[in-house]
Amino acid sequence: MINRIVVGAGYGLKDWIAQRATALVMAVYTLILLVVLGALAPSGYEAWRAIFSNGFMQFMTFLFFISLFWHVWIGVRDIWMDYVTSSVALRLVLQVFTIVWLVGCAGWAVQVLWRL
């Protein structure tokens, strides 16, 4: 059995980069959405539907949601690992609940986006 002693700057670097990357994707999407909304100024349901029925906006919105869910997963998982120290079983249950919830939200996002 290999005993790994975690020391140094490499621990958690992938999660740190993933959170920054997902935050960047969400920021870019927000800017795109603001430009589109500023240019089109939708006033009714049909105008909003036309914006989000465009393939590009559907893809960007889906990418935004996937980035959001991944960003949330990293943050909530770290909260469970940092603050639920009394019971490994409880931490596992909370992590599984979080995963199931986020996968369900992703499925709902797909359903909403492609049902337009």
Phi and psi restraints in degrees (range 20) as a CNS / XPLOR table:
assign (resid 1 and name C) (resid 2 and name N)
       (resid 2 and name CA) (resid 2 and name C) 1.0 -98.9 20.0 2
assign (resid 2 and name N) (resid 2 and name CA)
       (resid 2 and name C) (resid 3 and name N) 1.0 125.2 20.0 2
assign (resid 2 and name C) (resid 3 and name N)
       (resid 3 and name CA) (resid 3 and name C) 1.0 -96.4 20.0 2
assign (resid 3 and name N) (resid 3 and name CA)
       (resid 3 and name C) (resid 4 and name N) 1.0 115.5 20.0 2
assign (resid 3 and name C) (resid 4 and name N)
       (resid 4 and name CA) (resid 4 and name C) 1.0 -98.5 20.0 2
assign (resid 4 and name N) (resid 4 and name CA)
       (resid 4 and name C) (resid 5 and name N) 1.0 122.9 20.0 2
assign (resid 4 and name C) (resid 5 and name N)
       (resid 5 and name CA) (resid 5 and name C) 1.0 -102.8 20.0 2
assign (resid 5 and name N) (resid 5 and name CA)
       (resid 5 and name C) (resid 6 and name N) 1.0 117.4 20.0 2
assign (resid 5 and name C) (resid 6 and name N)
       (resid 6 and name CA) (resid 6 and name C) 1.0 -87.2 20.0 2
assign (resid 6 and name N) (resid 6 and name CA)
       (resid 6 and name C) (resid 7 and name N) 1.0 112.9 20.0 2
assign (resid 6 and name C) (resid 7 and name N)
       (resid 7 and name CA) (resid 7 and name C) 1.0 -143.6 20.0 2
assign (resid 7 and name N) (resid 7 and name CA)
       (resid 7 and name C) (resid 8 and name N) 1.0 140.9 20.0 2
assign (resid 7 and name C) (resid 8 and name N)
       (resid 8 and name CA) (resid 8 and name C) 1.0 108.8 20.0 2
assign (resid 8 and name N) (resid 8 and name CA)
       (resid 8 and name C) (resid 9 and name N) 1.0 -174.6 20.0 2
assign (resid 8 and name C) (resid 9 and name N)
       (resid 9 and name CA) (resid 9 and name C) 1.0 -82.6 20.0 2
assign (resid 9 and name N) (resid 9 and name CA)
       (resid 9 and name C) (resid 10 and name N) 1.0 -9.9 20.0 2
assign (resid 9 and name C) (resid 10 and name N)
       (resid 10 and name CA) (resid 10 and name C) 1.0 -80.1 20.0 2
assign (resid 10 and name N) (resid 10 and name CA)
       (resid 10 and name C) (resid 11 and name N) 1.0 -17.2 20.0 2
assign (resid 10 and name C) (resid 11 and name N)
       (resid 11 and name CA) (resid 11 and name C) 1.0 -73.5 20.0 2
assign (resid 11 and name N) (resid 11 and name CA)
       (resid 11 and name C) (resid 12 and name N) 1.0 123.1 20.0 2
assign (resid 11 and name C) (resid 12 and name N)
       (resid 12 and name CA) (resid 12 and name C) 1.0 83.1 20.0 2
assign (resid 12 and name N) (resid 12 and name CA)
       (resid 12 and name C) (resid 13 and name N) 1.0 1.8 20.0 2
assign (resid 12 and name C) (resid 13 and name N)
       (resid 13 and name CA) (resid 13 and name C) 1.0 -64.2 20.0 2
assign (resid 13 and name N) (resid 13 and name CA)
       (resid 13 and name C) (resid 14 and name N) 1.0 -40.2 20.0 2
assign (resid 13 and name C) (resid 14 and name N)
       (resid 14 and name CA) (resid 14 and name C) 1.0 -62.3 20.0 2
assign (resid 14 and name N) (resid 14 and name CA)
       (resid 14 and name C) (resid 15 and name N) 1.0 -41.5 20.0 2
assign (resid 14 and name C) (resid 15 and name N)
       (resid 15 and name CA) (resid 15 and name C) 1.0 -66.8 20.0 2
assign (resid 15 and name N) (resid 15 and name CA)
       (resid 15 and name C) (resid 16 and name N) 1.0 -39.4 20.0 2
assign (resid 15 and name C) (resid 16 and name N)
       (resid 16 and name CA) (resid 16 and name C) 1.0 -62.3 20.0 2
assign (resid 16 and name N) (resid 16 and name CA)
       (resid 16 and name C) (resid 17 and name N) 1.0 -45.8 20.0 2
assign (resid 16 and name C) (resid 17 and name N)
       (resid 17 and name CA) (resid 17 and name C) 1.0 -65.2 20.0 2
assign (resid 17 and name N) (resid 17 and name CA)
       (resid 17 and name C) (resid 18 and name N) 1.0 -41.4 20.0 2
assign (resid 17 and name C) (resid 18 and name N)
       (resid 18 and name CA) (resid 18 and name C) 1.0 -61.9 20.0 2
assign (resid 18 and name N) (resid 18 and name CA)
       (resid 18 and name C) (resid 19 and name N) 1.0 -41.1 20.0 2
assign (resid 18 and name C) (resid 19 and name N)
       (resid 19 and name CA) (resid 19 and name C) 1.0 -66.6 20.0 2
assign (resid 19 and name N) (resid 19 and name CA)
       (resid 19 and name C) (resid 20 and name N) 1.0 -39.0 20.0 2
assign (resid 19 and name C) (resid 20 and name N)
       (resid 20 and name CA) (resid 20 and name C) 1.0 -67.9 20.0 2
assign (resid 20 and name N) (resid 20 and name CA)
       (resid 20 and name C) (resid 21 and name N) 1.0 -40.0 20.0 2
assign (resid 20 and name C) (resid 21 and name N)
       (resid 21 and name CA) (resid 21 and name C) 1.0 -65.9 20.0 2
assign (resid 21 and name N) (resid 21 and name CA)
       (resid 21 and name C) (resid 22 and name N) 1.0 -43.6 20.0 2
assign (resid 21 and name C) (resid 22 and name N)
       (resid 22 and name CA) (resid 22 and name C) 1.0 -66.9 20.0 2
assign (resid 22 and name N) (resid 22 and name CA)
       (resid 22 and name C) (resid 23 and name N) 1.0 -36.5 20.0 2
assign (resid 22 and name C) (resid 23 and name N)
       (resid 23 and name CA) (resid 23 and name C) 1.0 -64.1 20.0 2
assign (resid 23 and name N) (resid 23 and name CA)
       (resid 23 and name C) (resid 24 and name N) 1.0 -38.2 20.0 2
assign (resid 23 and name C) (resid 24 and name N)
       (resid 24 and name CA) (resid 24 and name C) 1.0 -65.0 20.0 2
assign (resid 24 and name N) (resid 24 and name CA)
       (resid 24 and name C) (resid 25 and name N) 1.0 -44.0 20.0 2
assign (resid 24 and name C) (resid 25 and name N)
       (resid 25 and name CA) (resid 25 and name C) 1.0 -60.1 20.0 2
assign (resid 25 and name N) (resid 25 and name CA)
       (resid 25 and name C) (resid 26 and name N) 1.0 -43.6 20.0 2
assign (resid 25 and name C) (resid 26 and name N)
       (resid 26 and name CA) (resid 26 and name C) 1.0 -66.2 20.0 2
assign (resid 26 and name N) (resid 26 and name CA)
       (resid 26 and name C) (resid 27 and name N) 1.0 -37.1 20.0 2
assign (resid 26 and name C) (resid 27 and name N)
       (resid 27 and name CA) (resid 27 and name C) 1.0 -66.9 20.0 2
assign (resid 27 and name N) (resid 27 and name CA)
       (resid 27 and name C) (resid 28 and name N) 1.0 -43.2 20.0 2
assign (resid 27 and name C) (resid 28 and name N)
       (resid 28 and name CA) (resid 28 and name C) 1.0 -62.7 20.0 2
assign (resid 28 and name N) (resid 28 and name CA)
       (resid 28 and name C) (resid 29 and name N) 1.0 -43.5 20.0 2
assign (resid 28 and name C) (resid 29 and name N)
       (resid 29 and name CA) (resid 29 and name C) 1.0 -61.0 20.0 2
assign (resid 29 and name N) (resid 29 and name CA)
       (resid 29 and name C) (resid 30 and name N) 1.0 -42.6 20.0 2
assign (resid 29 and name C) (resid 30 and name N)
       (resid 30 and name CA) (resid 30 and name C) 1.0 -60.3 20.0 2
assign (resid 30 and name N) (resid 30 and name CA)
       (resid 30 and name C) (resid 31 and name N) 1.0 -42.8 20.0 2
assign (resid 30 and name C) (resid 31 and name N)
       (resid 31 and name CA) (resid 31 and name C) 1.0 -64.0 20.0 2
assign (resid 31 and name N) (resid 31 and name CA)
       (resid 31 and name C) (resid 32 and name N) 1.0 -43.6 20.0 2
assign (resid 31 and name C) (resid 32 and name N)
       (resid 32 and name CA) (resid 32 and name C) 1.0 -60.4 20.0 2
assign (resid 32 and name N) (resid 32 and name CA)
       (resid 32 and name C) (resid 33 and name N) 1.0 -45.3 20.0 2
assign (resid 32 and name C) (resid 33 and name N)
       (resid 33 and name CA) (resid 33 and name C) 1.0 -63.0 20.0 2
assign (resid 33 and name N) (resid 33 and name CA)
       (resid 33 and name C) (resid 34 and name N) 1.0 -41.8 20.0 2
assign (resid 33 and name C) (resid 34 and name N)
       (resid 34 and name CA) (resid 34 and name C) 1.0 -63.9 20.0 2
assign (resid 34 and name N) (resid 34 and name CA)
       (resid 34 and name C) (resid 35 and name N) 1.0 -39.9 20.0 2
assign (resid 34 and name C) (resid 35 and name N)
       (resid 35 and name CA) (resid 35 and name C) 1.0 -64.5 20.0 2
assign (resid 35 and name N) (resid 35 and name CA)
       (resid 35 and name C) (resid 36 and name N) 1.0 -45.4 20.0 2
assign (resid 35 and name C) (resid 36 and name N)
       (resid 36 and name CA) (resid 36 and name C) 1.0 -63.0 20.0 2
assign (resid 36 and name N) (resid 36 and name CA)
       (resid 36 and name C) (resid 37 and name N) 1.0 -45.8 20.0 2
assign (resid 36 and name C) (resid 37 and name N)
       (resid 37 and name CA) (resid 37 and name C) 1.0 -67.2 20.0 2
assign (resid 37 and name N) (resid 37 and name CA)
       (resid 37 and name C) (resid 38 and name N) 1.0 -35.5 20.0 2
assign (resid 37 and name C) (resid 38 and name N)
       (resid 38 and name CA) (resid 38 and name C) 1.0 -68.2 20.0 2
assign (resid 38 and name N) (resid 38 and name CA)
       (resid 38 and name C) (resid 39 and name N) 1.0 -36.8 20.0 2
assign (resid 38 and name C) (resid 39 and name N)
       (resid 39 and name CA) (resid 39 and name C) 1.0 -76.1 20.0 2
assign (resid 39 and name N) (resid 39 and name CA)
       (resid 39 and name C) (resid 40 and name N) 1.0 -38.7 20.0 2
assign (resid 39 and name C) (resid 40 and name N)
       (resid 40 and name CA) (resid 40 and name C) 1.0 -96.5 20.0 2
assign (resid 40 and name N) (resid 40 and name CA)
       (resid 40 and name C) (resid 41 and name N) 1.0 -25.9 20.0 2
assign (resid 40 and name C) (resid 41 and name N)
       (resid 41 and name CA) (resid 41 and name C) 1.0 43.8 20.0 2
assign (resid 41 and name N) (resid 41 and name CA)
       (resid 41 and name C) (resid 42 and name N) 1.0 65.7 20.0 2
assign (resid 41 and name C) (resid 42 and name N)
       (resid 42 and name CA) (resid 42 and name C) 1.0 -65.6 20.0 2
assign (resid 42 and name N) (resid 42 and name CA)
       (resid 42 and name C) (resid 43 and name N) 1.0 137.0 20.0 2
assign (resid 42 and name C) (resid 43 and name N)
       (resid 43 and name CA) (resid 43 and name C) 1.0 -116.5 20.0 2
assign (resid 43 and name N) (resid 43 and name CA)
       (resid 43 and name C) (resid 44 and name N) 1.0 -11.0 20.0 2
assign (resid 43 and name C) (resid 44 and name N)
       (resid 44 and name CA) (resid 44 and name C) 1.0 -141.5 20.0 2
assign (resid 44 and name N) (resid 44 and name CA)
       (resid 44 and name C) (resid 45 and name N) 1.0 176.4 20.0 2
assign (resid 44 and name C) (resid 45 and name N)
       (resid 45 and name CA) (resid 45 and name C) 1.0 -58.7 20.0 2
assign (resid 45 and name N) (resid 45 and name CA)
       (resid 45 and name C) (resid 46 and name N) 1.0 -43.7 20.0 2
assign (resid 45 and name C) (resid 46 and name N)
       (resid 46 and name CA) (resid 46 and name C) 1.0 -63.3 20.0 2
assign (resid 46 and name N) (resid 46 and name CA)
       (resid 46 and name C) (resid 47 and name N) 1.0 -37.5 20.0 2
assign (resid 46 and name C) (resid 47 and name N)
       (resid 47 and name CA) (resid 47 and name C) 1.0 -67.1 20.0 2
assign (resid 47 and name N) (resid 47 and name CA)
       (resid 47 and name C) (resid 48 and name N) 1.0 -42.4 20.0 2
assign (resid 47 and name C) (resid 48 and name N)
       (resid 48 and name CA) (resid 48 and name C) 1.0 -64.5 20.0 2
assign (resid 48 and name N) (resid 48 and name CA)
       (resid 48 and name C) (resid 49 and name N) 1.0 -41.2 20.0 2
assign (resid 48 and name C) (resid 49 and name N)
       (resid 49 and name CA) (resid 49 and name C) 1.0 -63.4 20.0 2
assign (resid 49 and name N) (resid 49 and name CA)
       (resid 49 and name C) (resid 50 and name N) 1.0 -39.7 20.0 2
assign (resid 49 and name C) (resid 50 and name N)
       (resid 50 and name CA) (resid 50 and name C) 1.0 -62.9 20.0 2
assign (resid 50 and name N) (resid 50 and name CA)
       (resid 50 and name C) (resid 51 and name N) 1.0 -38.1 20.0 2
assign (resid 50 and name C) (resid 51 and name N)
       (resid 51 and name CA) (resid 51 and name C) 1.0 -63.2 20.0 2
assign (resid 51 and name N) (resid 51 and name CA)
       (resid 51 and name C) (resid 52 and name N) 1.0 -47.6 20.0 2
assign (resid 51 and name C) (resid 52 and name N)
       (resid 52 and name CA) (resid 52 and name C) 1.0 -89.5 20.0 2
assign (resid 52 and name N) (resid 52 and name CA)
       (resid 52 and name C) (resid 53 and name N) 1.0 -2.0 20.0 2
assign (resid 52 and name C) (resid 53 and name N)
       (resid 53 and name CA) (resid 53 and name C) 1.0 -90.2 20.0 2
assign (resid 53 and name N) (resid 53 and name CA)
       (resid 53 and name C) (resid 54 and name N) 1.0 -8.6 20.0 2
assign (resid 53 and name C) (resid 54 and name N)
       (resid 54 and name CA) (resid 54 and name C) 1.0 -67.5 20.0 2
assign (resid 54 and name N) (resid 54 and name CA)
       (resid 54 and name C) (resid 55 and name N) 1.0 134.0 20.0 2
assign (resid 54 and name C) (resid 55 and name N)
       (resid 55 and name CA) (resid 55 and name C) 1.0 -58.2 20.0 2
assign (resid 55 and name N) (resid 55 and name CA)
       (resid 55 and name C) (resid 56 and name N) 1.0 -39.4 20.0 2
assign (resid 55 and name C) (resid 56 and name N)
       (resid 56 and name CA) (resid 56 and name C) 1.0 -63.1 20.0 2
assign (resid 56 and name N) (resid 56 and name CA)
       (resid 56 and name C) (resid 57 and name N) 1.0 -46.7 20.0 2
assign (resid 56 and name C) (resid 57 and name N)
       (resid 57 and name CA) (resid 57 and name C) 1.0 -68.7 20.0 2
assign (resid 57 and name N) (resid 57 and name CA)
       (resid 57 and name C) (resid 58 and name N) 1.0 -34.0 20.0 2
assign (resid 57 and name C) (resid 58 and name N)
       (resid 58 and name CA) (resid 58 and name C) 1.0 -62.9 20.0 2
assign (resid 58 and name N) (resid 58 and name CA)
       (resid 58 and name C) (resid 59 and name N) 1.0 -45.9 20.0 2
assign (resid 58 and name C) (resid 59 and name N)
       (resid 59 and name CA) (resid 59 and name C) 1.0 -63.3 20.0 2
assign (resid 59 and name N) (resid 59 and name CA)
       (resid 59 and name C) (resid 60 and name N) 1.0 -46.3 20.0 2
assign (resid 59 and name C) (resid 60 and name N)
       (resid 60 and name CA) (resid 60 and name C) 1.0 -64.3 20.0 2
assign (resid 60 and name N) (resid 60 and name CA)
       (resid 60 and name C) (resid 61 and name N) 1.0 -38.9 20.0 2
assign (resid 60 and name C) (resid 61 and name N)
       (resid 61 and name CA) (resid 61 and name C) 1.0 -66.6 20.0 2
assign (resid 61 and name N) (resid 61 and name CA)
       (resid 61 and name C) (resid 62 and name N) 1.0 -41.7 20.0 2
assign (resid 61 and name C) (resid 62 and name N)
       (resid 62 and name CA) (resid 62 and name C) 1.0 -63.7 20.0 2
assign (resid 62 and name N) (resid 62 and name CA)
       (resid 62 and name C) (resid 63 and name N) 1.0 -42.7 20.0 2
assign (resid 62 and name C) (resid 63 and name N)
       (resid 63 and name CA) (resid 63 and name C) 1.0 -60.9 20.0 2
assign (resid 63 and name N) (resid 63 and name CA)
       (resid 63 and name C) (resid 64 and name N) 1.0 -39.0 20.0 2
assign (resid 63 and name C) (resid 64 and name N)
       (resid 64 and name CA) (resid 64 and name C) 1.0 -60.5 20.0 2
assign (resid 64 and name N) (resid 64 and name CA)
       (resid 64 and name C) (resid 65 and name N) 1.0 -47.3 20.0 2
assign (resid 64 and name C) (resid 65 and name N)
       (resid 65 and name CA) (resid 65 and name C) 1.0 -65.8 20.0 2
assign (resid 65 and name N) (resid 65 and name CA)
       (resid 65 and name C) (resid 66 and name N) 1.0 -41.3 20.0 2
assign (resid 65 and name C) (resid 66 and name N)
       (resid 66 and name CA) (resid 66 and name C) 1.0 -62.4 20.0 2
assign (resid 66 and name N) (resid 66 and name CA)
       (resid 66 and name C) (resid 67 and name N) 1.0 -42.2 20.0 2
assign (resid 66 and name C) (resid 67 and name N)
       (resid 67 and name CA) (resid 67 and name C) 1.0 -63.2 20.0 2
assign (resid 67 and name N) (resid 67 and name CA)
       (resid 67 and name C) (resid 68 and name N) 1.0 -41.9 20.0 2
assign (resid 67 and name C) (resid 68 and name N)
       (resid 68 and name CA) (resid 68 and name C) 1.0 -61.3 20.0 2
assign (resid 68 and name N) (resid 68 and name CA)
       (resid 68 and name C) (resid 69 and name N) 1.0 -46.5 20.0 2
assign (resid 68 and name C) (resid 69 and name N)
       (resid 69 and name CA) (resid 69 and name C) 1.0 -66.8 20.0 2
assign (resid 69 and name N) (resid 69 and name CA)
       (resid 69 and name C) (resid 70 and name N) 1.0 -38.4 20.0 2
assign (resid 69 and name C) (resid 70 and name N)
       (resid 70 and name CA) (resid 70 and name C) 1.0 -66.0 20.0 2
assign (resid 70 and name N) (resid 70 and name CA)
       (resid 70 and name C) (resid 71 and name N) 1.0 -42.8 20.0 2
assign (resid 70 and name C) (resid 71 and name N)
       (resid 71 and name CA) (resid 71 and name C) 1.0 -60.1 20.0 2
assign (resid 71 and name N) (resid 71 and name CA)
       (resid 71 and name C) (resid 72 and name N) 1.0 -45.2 20.0 2
assign (resid 71 and name C) (resid 72 and name N)
       (resid 72 and name CA) (resid 72 and name C) 1.0 -64.1 20.0 2
assign (resid 72 and name N) (resid 72 and name CA)
       (resid 72 and name C) (resid 73 and name N) 1.0 -42.8 20.0 2
assign (resid 72 and name C) (resid 73 and name N)
       (resid 73 and name CA) (resid 73 and name C) 1.0 -58.5 20.0 2
assign (resid 73 and name N) (resid 73 and name CA)
       (resid 73 and name C) (resid 74 and name N) 1.0 -46.9 20.0 2
assign (resid 73 and name C) (resid 74 and name N)
       (resid 74 and name CA) (resid 74 and name C) 1.0 -61.5 20.0 2
assign (resid 74 and name N) (resid 74 and name CA)
       (resid 74 and name C) (resid 75 and name N) 1.0 -45.3 20.0 2
assign (resid 74 and name C) (resid 75 and name N)
       (resid 75 and name CA) (resid 75 and name C) 1.0 -66.0 20.0 2
assign (resid 75 and name N) (resid 75 and name CA)
       (resid 75 and name C) (resid 76 and name N) 1.0 -46.9 20.0 2
assign (resid 75 and name C) (resid 76 and name N)
       (resid 76 and name CA) (resid 76 and name C) 1.0 -69.5 20.0 2
assign (resid 76 and name N) (resid 76 and name CA)
       (resid 76 and name C) (resid 77 and name N) 1.0 -39.3 20.0 2
assign (resid 76 and name C) (resid 77 and name N)
       (resid 77 and name CA) (resid 77 and name C) 1.0 -59.1 20.0 2
assign (resid 77 and name N) (resid 77 and name CA)
       (resid 77 and name C) (resid 78 and name N) 1.0 -42.1 20.0 2
assign (resid 77 and name C) (resid 78 and name N)
       (resid 78 and name CA) (resid 78 and name C) 1.0 -65.5 20.0 2
assign (resid 78 and name N) (resid 78 and name CA)
       (resid 78 and name C) (resid 79 and name N) 1.0 -36.3 20.0 2
assign (resid 78 and name C) (resid 79 and name N)
       (resid 79 and name CA) (resid 79 and name C) 1.0 -63.6 20.0 2
assign (resid 79 and name N) (resid 79 and name CA)
       (resid 79 and name C) (resid 80 and name N) 1.0 -46.9 20.0 2
assign (resid 79 and name C) (resid 80 and name N)
       (resid 80 and name CA) (resid 80 and name C) 1.0 -60.4 20.0 2
assign (resid 80 and name N) (resid 80 and name CA)
       (resid 80 and name C) (resid 81 and name N) 1.0 -42.4 20.0 2
assign (resid 80 and name C) (resid 81 and name N)
       (resid 81 and name CA) (resid 81 and name C) 1.0 -68.9 20.0 2
assign (resid 81 and name N) (resid 81 and name CA)
       (resid 81 and name C) (resid 82 and name N) 1.0 -34.0 20.0 2
assign (resid 81 and name C) (resid 82 and name N)
       (resid 82 and name CA) (resid 82 and name C) 1.0 -80.6 20.0 2
assign (resid 82 and name N) (resid 82 and name CA)
       (resid 82 and name C) (resid 83 and name N) 1.0 -37.2 20.0 2
assign (resid 82 and name C) (resid 83 and name N)
       (resid 83 and name CA) (resid 83 and name C) 1.0 -109.9 20.0 2
assign (resid 83 and name N) (resid 83 and name CA)
       (resid 83 and name C) (resid 84 and name N) 1.0 -14.4 20.0 2
assign (resid 83 and name C) (resid 84 and name N)
       (resid 84 and name CA) (resid 84 and name C) 1.0 -105.7 20.0 2
assign (resid 84 and name N) (resid 84 and name CA)
       (resid 84 and name C) (resid 85 and name N) 1.0 83.3 20.0 2
assign (resid 84 and name C) (resid 85 and name N)
       (resid 85 and name CA) (resid 85 and name C) 1.0 -104.7 20.0 2
assign (resid 85 and name N) (resid 85 and name CA)
       (resid 85 and name C) (resid 86 and name N) 1.0 -12.6 20.0 2
assign (resid 85 and name C) (resid 86 and name N)
       (resid 86 and name CA) (resid 86 and name C) 1.0 -76.6 20.0 2
assign (resid 86 and name N) (resid 86 and name CA)
       (resid 86 and name C) (resid 87 and name N) 1.0 -28.2 20.0 2
assign (resid 86 and name C) (resid 87 and name N)
       (resid 87 and name CA) (resid 87 and name C) 1.0 -142.8 20.0 2
assign (resid 87 and name N) (resid 87 and name CA)
       (resid 87 and name C) (resid 88 and name N) 1.0 118.8 20.0 2
assign (resid 87 and name C) (resid 88 and name N)
       (resid 88 and name CA) (resid 88 and name C) 1.0 -66.2 20.0 2
assign (resid 88 and name N) (resid 88 and name CA)
       (resid 88 and name C) (resid 89 and name N) 1.0 -36.8 20.0 2
assign (resid 88 and name C) (resid 89 and name N)
       (resid 89 and name CA) (resid 89 and name C) 1.0 -63.8 20.0 2
assign (resid 89 and name N) (resid 89 and name CA)
       (resid 89 and name C) (resid 90 and name N) 1.0 -44.0 20.0 2
assign (resid 89 and name C) (resid 90 and name N)
       (resid 90 and name CA) (resid 90 and name C) 1.0 -63.1 20.0 2
assign (resid 90 and name N) (resid 90 and name CA)
       (resid 90 and name C) (resid 91 and name N) 1.0 -42.9 20.0 2
assign (resid 90 and name C) (resid 91 and name N)
       (resid 91 and name CA) (resid 91 and name C) 1.0 -60.4 20.0 2
assign (resid 91 and name N) (resid 91 and name CA)
       (resid 91 and name C) (resid 92 and name N) 1.0 -42.5 20.0 2
assign (resid 91 and name C) (resid 92 and name N)
       (resid 92 and name CA) (resid 92 and name C) 1.0 -63.1 20.0 2
assign (resid 92 and name N) (resid 92 and name CA)
       (resid 92 and name C) (resid 93 and name N) 1.0 -43.7 20.0 2
assign (resid 92 and name C) (resid 93 and name N)
       (resid 93 and name CA) (resid 93 and name C) 1.0 -61.6 20.0 2
assign (resid 93 and name N) (resid 93 and name CA)
       (resid 93 and name C) (resid 94 and name N) 1.0 -43.9 20.0 2
assign (resid 93 and name C) (resid 94 and name N)
       (resid 94 and name CA) (resid 94 and name C) 1.0 -64.4 20.0 2
assign (resid 94 and name N) (resid 94 and name CA)
       (resid 94 and name C) (resid 95 and name N) 1.0 -39.9 20.0 2
assign (resid 94 and name C) (resid 95 and name N)
       (resid 95 and name CA) (resid 95 and name C) 1.0 -66.9 20.0 2
assign (resid 95 and name N) (resid 95 and name CA)
       (resid 95 and name C) (resid 96 and name N) 1.0 -42.3 20.0 2
assign (resid 95 and name C) (resid 96 and name N)
       (resid 96 and name CA) (resid 96 and name C) 1.0 -64.6 20.0 2
assign (resid 96 and name N) (resid 96 and name CA)
       (resid 96 and name C) (resid 97 and name N) 1.0 -42.4 20.0 2
assign (resid 96 and name C) (resid 97 and name N)
       (resid 97 and name CA) (resid 97 and name C) 1.0 -59.0 20.0 2
assign (resid 97 and name N) (resid 97 and name CA)
       (resid 97 and name C) (resid 98 and name N) 1.0 -43.1 20.0 2
assign (resid 97 and name C) (resid 98 and name N)
       (resid 98 and name CA) (resid 98 and name C) 1.0 -62.7 20.0 2
assign (resid 98 and name N) (resid 98 and name CA)
       (resid 98 and name C) (resid 99 and name N) 1.0 -44.1 20.0 2
assign (resid 98 and name C) (resid 99 and name N)
       (resid 99 and name CA) (resid 99 and name C) 1.0 -62.0 20.0 2
assign (resid 99 and name N) (resid 99 and name CA)
       (resid 99 and name C) (resid 100 and name N) 1.0 -47.0 20.0 2
assign (resid 99 and name C) (resid 100 and name N)
       (resid 100 and name CA) (resid 100 and name C) 1.0 -62.0 20.0 2
assign (resid 100 and name N) (resid 100 and name CA)
       (resid 100 and name C) (resid 101 and name N) 1.0 -42.7 20.0 2
assign (resid 100 and name C) (resid 101 and name N)
       (resid 101 and name CA) (resid 101 and name C) 1.0 -62.2 20.0 2
assign (resid 101 and name N) (resid 101 and name CA)
       (resid 101 and name C) (resid 102 and name N) 1.0 -46.4 20.0 2
assign (resid 101 and name C) (resid 102 and name N)
       (resid 102 and name CA) (resid 102 and name C) 1.0 -68.4 20.0 2
assign (resid 102 and name N) (resid 102 and name CA)
       (resid 102 and name C) (resid 103 and name N) 1.0 -37.9 20.0 2
assign (resid 102 and name C) (resid 103 and name N)
       (resid 103 and name CA) (resid 103 and name C) 1.0 -65.2 20.0 2
assign (resid 103 and name N) (resid 103 and name CA)
       (resid 103 and name C) (resid 104 and name N) 1.0 -40.5 20.0 2
assign (resid 103 and name C) (resid 104 and name N)
       (resid 104 and name CA) (resid 104 and name C) 1.0 -62.0 20.0 2
assign (resid 104 and name N) (resid 104 and name CA)
       (resid 104 and name C) (resid 105 and name N) 1.0 -41.8 20.0 2
assign (resid 104 and name C) (resid 105 and name N)
       (resid 105 and name CA) (resid 105 and name C) 1.0 -64.1 20.0 2
assign (resid 105 and name N) (resid 105 and name CA)
       (resid 105 and name C) (resid 106 and name N) 1.0 -38.9 20.0 2
assign (resid 105 and name C) (resid 106 and name N)
       (resid 106 and name CA) (resid 106 and name C) 1.0 -64.2 20.0 2
assign (resid 106 and name N) (resid 106 and name CA)
       (resid 106 and name C) (resid 107 and name N) 1.0 -42.1 20.0 2
assign (resid 106 and name C) (resid 107 and name N)
       (resid 107 and name CA) (resid 107 and name C) 1.0 -62.6 20.0 2
assign (resid 107 and name N) (resid 107 and name CA)
       (resid 107 and name C) (resid 108 and name N) 1.0 -40.2 20.0 2
assign (resid 107 and name C) (resid 108 and name N)
       (resid 108 and name CA) (resid 108 and name C) 1.0 -64.9 20.0 2
assign (resid 108 and name N) (resid 108 and name CA)
       (resid 108 and name C) (resid 109 and name N) 1.0 -41.0 20.0 2
assign (resid 108 and name C) (resid 109 and name N)
       (resid 109 and name CA) (resid 109 and name C) 1.0 -60.9 20.0 2
assign (resid 109 and name N) (resid 109 and name CA)
       (resid 109 and name C) (resid 110 and name N) 1.0 -42.2 20.0 2
assign (resid 109 and name C) (resid 110 and name N)
       (resid 110 and name CA) (resid 110 and name C) 1.0 -62.0 20.0 2
assign (resid 110 and name N) (resid 110 and name CA)
       (resid 110 and name C) (resid 111 and name N) 1.0 -45.0 20.0 2
assign (resid 110 and name C) (resid 111 and name N)
       (resid 111 and name CA) (resid 111 and name C) 1.0 -62.0 20.0 2
assign (resid 111 and name N) (resid 111 and name CA)
       (resid 111 and name C) (resid 112 and name N) 1.0 -43.6 20.0 2
assign (resid 111 and name C) (resid 112 and name N)
       (resid 112 and name CA) (resid 112 and name C) 1.0 -67.9 20.0 2
assign (resid 112 and name N) (resid 112 and name CA)
       (resid 112 and name C) (resid 113 and name N) 1.0 -44.6 20.0 2
assign (resid 112 and name C) (resid 113 and name N)
       (resid 113 and name CA) (resid 113 and name C) 1.0 -66.4 20.0 2
assign (resid 113 and name N) (resid 113 and name CA)
       (resid 113 and name C) (resid 114 and name N) 1.0 -39.6 20.0 2
assign (resid 113 and name C) (resid 114 and name N)
       (resid 114 and name CA) (resid 114 and name C) 1.0 -99.2 20.0 2
assign (resid 114 and name N) (resid 114 and name CA)
       (resid 114 and name C) (resid 115 and name N) 1.0 7.8 20.0 2
assign (resid 114 and name C) (resid 115 and name N)
       (resid 115 and name CA) (resid 115 and name C) 1.0 -96.1 20.0 2
assign (resid 115 and name N) (resid 115 and name CA)
       (resid 115 and name C) (resid 116 and name N) 1.0 -8.3 20.0 2
